[in-house]
Amino acid sequence: MKISCEEASHICTKSQYKEASFWEILKLRLHILYCKTCEHYSKRNGTLTSLCDRAGLNVLSKEDKESMKKDLEKRL
């Protein structure tokens, strides 16, 4: 059940977006028990996510992105 730091960082990111399964989260938590680097990464990733949530960042909708892409292609 041991995972690499690379896999742990991937699961950490998935967890921040509520996309990680129960087993992935369990593996991440076990990895964090003995890997302080990944523990630090996980904490910083959580802090960044909460700051972005509190900032109320707005993103373009898919329709707006497609419209901009088409406009850019026309200009080229």
FIKE-386431 format. One record per residue: x, y, z of N, C-alpha, C in turn; residue number from 1. Coordinates in steps of 0.2 Angstrom, whole numbers, m for minus. Each point is the difference from the previous one (the first is absolute). Example, Ala and Ser with C-alpha at 12.3 -4.5 7.8 and 13.67 -1.06 7.14 Angstrom:
% FIKE-386431
   n.x   n.y   n.z  ca.x  ca.y  ca.z   c.x   c.y   c.z num
    66   m28    39    m4     6     0     4     6     0   1
    m2     5    m4     4     6     1    m4     5     3   2
//
This chain:
% FIKE-386431
   n.x   n.y   n.z  ca.x  ca.y  ca.z   c.x   c.y   c.z num
     4    m6     0    m4     6     0     4     6     0   1
     7    m1     0     4     6    m1     0     3    m6   2
     0     7     0     0     4    m7     6     5     0   3
     1     2    m6     6     4    m1    m2     7     2   4
     4     5     0    m1     7     2    m4     3    m6   5
     2    m2    m6    m4     2    m6    m7    m2     0   6
    m1    m6     2    m7    m2     0    m4     4     6   7
     4     1     5    m3     3     6    m2     7    m2   8
     4     4    m4    m2     7    m2    m6     0    m5   9
     0    m5    m4    m6    m1    m4    m6    m1     4  10
     0    m4     4    m6    m2     5    m2     6     4  11
     5     4     2    m1     6     4    m4     5    m4  12
     2     1    m6    m3     5    m5    m7    m3    m1  13
    m1    m6    m2    m7    m3    m1    m4     1     7  14
     3    m1     5    m4     1     7    m2     7     0  15
     4     5    m1    m2     7     0    m6     2    m4  16
    m1    m4    m6    m6     1    m4    m6    m5     1  17
     1    m3     6    m5    m5     2    m1    m6    m6  18
     6    m2    m3     0    m5    m5     3    m6     2  19
     3     0     6     4    m6     2    m5    m5     4  20
     1    m6    m1    m4    m6     3     2    m1     7  21
    m4    m3     4     2    m2     7     6    m3     0  22
     2    m5    m4     6    m4     0     6     5    m1  23
    m1     4    m5     6     5    m2     1     4     6  24
    m5     3     3     1     4     6     4    m4     6  25
    m3    m6     1     4    m4     5     7    m1    m2  26
     2    m2    m6     7    m1    m2     4     7     1  27
    m3     5    m1     3     7     0     1     1     8  28
    m5    m1     4     1     1     7     6    m4     3  29
     0    m7    m2     5    m4     2     7     2    m2  30
     0     3    m6     7     2    m3     2     6     4  31
    m5     5     2     2     6     3     3    m1     7  32
    m2    m6     3     2    m2     7     8     0     0  33
     3    m3    m6     7    m1     1     4     5    m5  34
    m4     4    m4     4     4    m5    m2     7     2  35
     5     4     3    m2     7     2     0     4    m6  36
     4    m1    m5     0     4    m6    m7     0    m3  37
    m3    m6    m1    m7     0    m2    m5     3     5  38
     1    m1     6    m4     4     5     0     7    m1  39
     6     3    m1     0     7    m1    m3     2    m7  40
     1    m4    m5    m3     2    m6    m8     0     1  41
    m3    m5     3    m7    m1     1    m3     6     4  42
     4     2     5    m2     6     4     0     6    m5  43
     5     1    m3     0     6    m5    m5     0    m5  44
    m1    m6    m3    m5    m1    m5    m7     2     3  45
    m1    m2     6    m7     1     3    m1     8     1  46
     6     3     2     0     7     2    m2     4    m7  47
     4    m2    m5    m1     3    m7    m7     0    m2  48
    m3    m6     1    m7    m1    m2    m5     4     4  49
     1     0     6    m4     4     4     0     8    m1  50
     6     2    m2     1     7    m2    m3     2    m6  51
     0    m5    m5    m3     1    m6    m8     0     1  52
    m2    m4     4    m8     0     1    m2     6     3  53
     4     3     5    m2     6     4     1     6    m5  54
     4     0    m5     1     5    m4    m5     1    m5  55
    m4    m5    m1    m6     0    m5     2     1    m7  56
     5    m3    m2     3     0    m7    m6    m2    m5  57
     0     4    m5    m5    m2    m5     4    m2    m6  58
    m3    m5    m4     3    m3    m6    m5     1    m5  59
     3    m1    m6    m5     1    m6    m4    m7    m1  60
    m6     1    m3    m4    m6    m1     3    m3    m6  61
    m2    m7    m2     2    m3    m6    m2     4    m6  62
    m6     2     0    m2     4    m6     4     6    m1  63
     2     4     5     4     6     0     7    m2    m3  64
     3    m6     3     6    m2    m3     0    m2    m7  65
    m5    m3    m2    m1    m2    m7     0     6    m5  66
    m4     5     3    m1     6    m4     6     3    m1  67
     4     1     5     7     3     0     4    m4    m5  68
     0    m6     1     4    m4    m5    m1     1    m7  69
    m7     0    m2    m2     1    m7     2     7    m2  70
    m1     5     4     2     7    m1     8     0    m2  71
     4    m3     4     7     0    m1     2    m4    m6  72
    m3    m5    m2     1    m4    m6    m2     4    m6  73
    m5     4     1    m2     4    m6     5     6    m1  74
     3     2     5     5     6     0     7    m3    m3  75
     1    m6     1     7    m3    m3    m1    m1    m7  76
//
